[in-house]
Amino acid sequence: SHGQSLQQELAVALTPDNREHRQKIKEFLQSSDLFLPKYDLPLSSERELALHRLRAVCAMGALSVKDFRDNPQRIFAAHEEVGLCDGSLATKMTVQFNLFGGTVLRLGTEKHFGEGESFLRDIDSAGACGCFALTELGFGNNAVQMQTTAELDERTDEWVIHTPTTVAKKYWITNGACHSQWAVIFARMLVRGQDHGVHAFLCRIRDGAVGQPGQPLPEVGIEDMGHKMGCNGVDNGILSFHRLRVPRTALLDAFTQVDARGTVRSTIKKPRDRFLKVA
Ligand SMILES: Cc1cc2nc3c(=O)[nH]c(=O)nc-3n(C[C@H](O)[C@H](O)[C@H](O)COP(=O)(O)OP(=O)(O)OC[C@H]3O[C@@H](n4cnc5c(N)ncnc54)[C@H](O)[C@@H]3O)c2cc1C
């Protein structure tokens, strides 16, 4: 009938790609009590529920950071299906796979992916939970002017990541308050006194094994931003760094490389353009 064909056309329009996969996700979300709405939860329970749901969605294979290589629409399809169920879960998921995982994949090189890409698998399971630390209190839309620094210490072959002022604290960092062991930290890269613009660094911010949140590292300040108007399953945090030392290899170096002697090579000439490429 006309009604049925209209329904089919609508279904096609609303699910333009990865149709079977979307159906599998829908059925999974419907099959478990875990995804039933829950009301009046304390803040900490709401956050743990969102993480628990995220790990369940990961375990059923709804998406992989590696999809960015061969089927990016599969990732966006998973977002659309999961977003219908729980906004907090979808927000945590997009930071884990898109902002954190996607940045590691696109700006990183083989050494960042782990032995046999084991780190990418840990991202896929959300056993390695990550955040994306770009915004600073004084630098949101104008993040290109951020103040956090990553200075190369050639004697120890390390970057020293530092928050020089209050307005340089990283604000609103999703997954930052409770769950992230890892962060992609954006900072001005300083080598031999020269500012090379904003670059991204893959760093631990909490200790603990895969799947365990662990404790914040002593050089990392983490403040909880608490309740919001909505999506309270998302843990937003304020991060600051007190001379956090990370190996030189922490630089996500697909576009800019720095060797042990402090020689900087970049395929992007202007520092401002480097920001536009990485952020
Ligand atoms: C729930 C939540 C989660 C977030 N998660 C993350 C995260 O995981 N990682 C992260 O790095 N950041 C995160 N952010 C921060 C977010 O990216 C910033 O809030 C955003 O970039 C805007 O920056 P701002 O809040 O400093 O606003 P501002 O840049 O101060 O802007 C304030 C207002 O001024 C306007 N404005 C600013 N500049 C101009 C201009 N030049 N011309 C005209 N109008 C202008 C803006 O449109 C806006 O209305 C999150 C924010 C929220 C609310």
The ligand as an SDF file (V2000), in Angstrom:
LIG
                    3D

 53 58  0  0  0  0  0  0  0  0999 V2000
   29.0970   19.9950   28.1600 C   0  0  0  0  0  0  0  0  0  0  0  0
   30.3900   20.4620   27.5510 C   0  0  0  0  0  0  0  0  0  0  0  0
   31.3840   19.5370   27.2430 C   0  0  0  0  0  0  0  0  0  0  0  0
   32.6060   19.9640   26.7160 C   0  0  0  0  0  0  0  0  0  0  0  0
   33.5940   19.0350   26.4640 N   0  0  0  0  0  0  0  0  0  0  0  0
   34.8200   19.4620   26.0630 C   0  0  0  0  0  0  0  0  0  0  0  0
   35.8980   18.5310   25.8920 C   0  0  0  0  0  0  0  0  0  0  0  0
   35.7480   17.3170   26.0740 O   0  0  0  0  0  0  0  0  0  0  0  0
   37.1160   19.0050   25.5320 N   0  0  0  0  0  0  0  0  0  0  0  0
   37.3310   20.3410   25.3080 C   0  0  0  0  0  0  0  0  0  0  0  0
   38.4650   20.6970   24.9920 O   0  0  0  0  0  0  0  0  0  0  0  0
   36.3280   21.2540   25.4520 N   0  0  0  0  0  0  0  0  0  0  0  0
   35.0870   20.8460   25.8310 C   0  0  0  0  0  0  0  0  0  0  0  0
   34.0660   21.7540   25.9910 N   0  0  0  0  0  0  0  0  0  0  0  0
   34.3510   23.1720   25.7900 C   0  0  0  0  0  0  0  0  0  0  0  0
   33.8070   23.7190   24.4890 C   0  0  0  0  0  0  0  0  0  0  0  0
   34.5860   23.2340   23.4220 O   0  0  0  0  0  0  0  0  0  0  0  0
   33.8390   25.2500   24.6350 C   0  0  0  0  0  0  0  0  0  0  0  0
   32.8230   25.5850   25.5500 O   0  0  0  0  0  0  0  0  0  0  0  0
   33.6480   25.9380   23.3140 C   0  0  0  0  0  0  0  0  0  0  0  0
   34.8090   25.8240   22.5310 O   0  0  0  0  0  0  0  0  0  0  0  0
   33.3150   27.4270   23.5090 C   0  0  0  0  0  0  0  0  0  0  0  0
   34.2760   28.0510   24.2870 O   0  0  0  0  0  0  0  0  0  0  0  0
   33.8520   28.9550   25.5400 P   0  0  0  0  0  0  0  0  0  0  0  0
   32.9060   28.1700   26.3910 O   0  0  0  0  0  0  0  0  0  0  0  0
   35.1110   29.4690   26.1740 O   0  0  0  0  0  0  0  0  0  0  0  0
   33.0240   30.1490   24.9310 O   0  0  0  0  0  0  0  0  0  0  0  0
   33.5980   31.4980   24.2840 P   0  0  0  0  0  0  0  0  0  0  0  0
   34.6250   31.1770   23.2460 O   0  0  0  0  0  0  0  0  0  0  0  0
   33.9990   32.4280   25.3940 O   0  0  0  0  0  0  0  0  0  0  0  0
   32.2830   32.0210   23.5940 O   0  0  0  0  0  0  0  0  0  0  0  0
   31.2230   32.6350   24.3510 C   0  0  0  0  0  0  0  0  0  0  0  0
   30.2440   33.2700   23.3910 C   0  0  0  0  0  0  0  0  0  0  0  0
   30.8950   34.2640   22.5760 O   0  0  0  0  0  0  0  0  0  0  0  0
   30.7380   33.9680   21.1950 C   0  0  0  0  0  0  0  0  0  0  0  0
   31.9930   34.2740   20.4790 N   0  0  0  0  0  0  0  0  0  0  0  0
   33.2430   33.8850   20.8290 C   0  0  0  0  0  0  0  0  0  0  0  0
   34.1470   34.3580   19.9460 N   0  0  0  0  0  0  0  0  0  0  0  0
   33.4510   35.0510   19.0160 C   0  0  0  0  0  0  0  0  0  0  0  0
   33.8310   35.7810   17.8420 C   0  0  0  0  0  0  0  0  0  0  0  0
   35.1010   35.8870   17.4630 N   0  0  0  0  0  0  0  0  0  0  0  0
   32.8410   36.3670   17.1250 N   0  0  0  0  0  0  0  0  0  0  0  0
   31.5350   36.2700   17.5060 C   0  0  0  0  0  0  0  0  0  0  0  0
   31.1240   35.5950   18.6090 N   0  0  0  0  0  0  0  0  0  0  0  0
   32.0610   34.9950   19.3560 C   0  0  0  0  0  0  0  0  0  0  0  0
   30.4320   32.4770   21.1320 C   0  0  0  0  0  0  0  0  0  0  0  0
   29.6760   32.1290   19.9940 O   0  0  0  0  0  0  0  0  0  0  0  0
   29.6220   32.2690   22.4030 C   0  0  0  0  0  0  0  0  0  0  0  0
   28.2730   32.5910   22.2300 O   0  0  0  0  0  0  0  0  0  0  0  0
   32.8230   21.3510   26.4720 C   0  0  0  0  0  0  0  0  0  0  0  0
   31.8150   22.2810   26.7600 C   0  0  0  0  0  0  0  0  0  0  0  0
   30.6150   21.8570   27.2970 C   0  0  0  0  0  0  0  0  0  0  0  0
   29.5670   22.8950   27.6190 C   0  0  0  0  0  0  0  0  0  0  0  0
  1  2  1  0
  2  3  1  0
  2 52  2  0
  3  4  2  0
  4  5  1  0
  4 50  1  0
  5  6  2  0
  6  7  1  0
  6 13  1  0
  7  8  2  0
  7  9  1  0
  9 10  1  0
 10 11  2  0
 10 12  1  0
 12 13  2  0
 13 14  1  0
 14 15  1  0
 14 50  1  0
 15 16  1  0
 16 17  1  0
 16 18  1  0
 18 19  1  0
 18 20  1  0
 20 21  1  0
 20 22  1  0
 22 23  1  0
 23 24  1  0
 24 25  2  0
 24 26  1  0
 24 27  1  0
 27 28  1  0
 28 29  2  0
 28 30  1  0
 28 31  1  0
 31 32  1  0
 32 33  1  0
 33 34  1  0
 33 48  1  0
 34 35  1  0
 35 36  1  0
 35 46  1  0
 36 37  1  0
 36 45  1  0
 37 38  2  0
 38 39  1  0
 39 40  1  0
 39 45  2  0
 40 41  1  0
 40 42  2  0
 42 43  1  0
 43 44  2  0
 44 45  1  0
 46 47  1  0
 46 48  1  0
 48 49  1  0
 50 51  2  0
 51 52  1  0
 52 53  1  0
M  END
$$$$
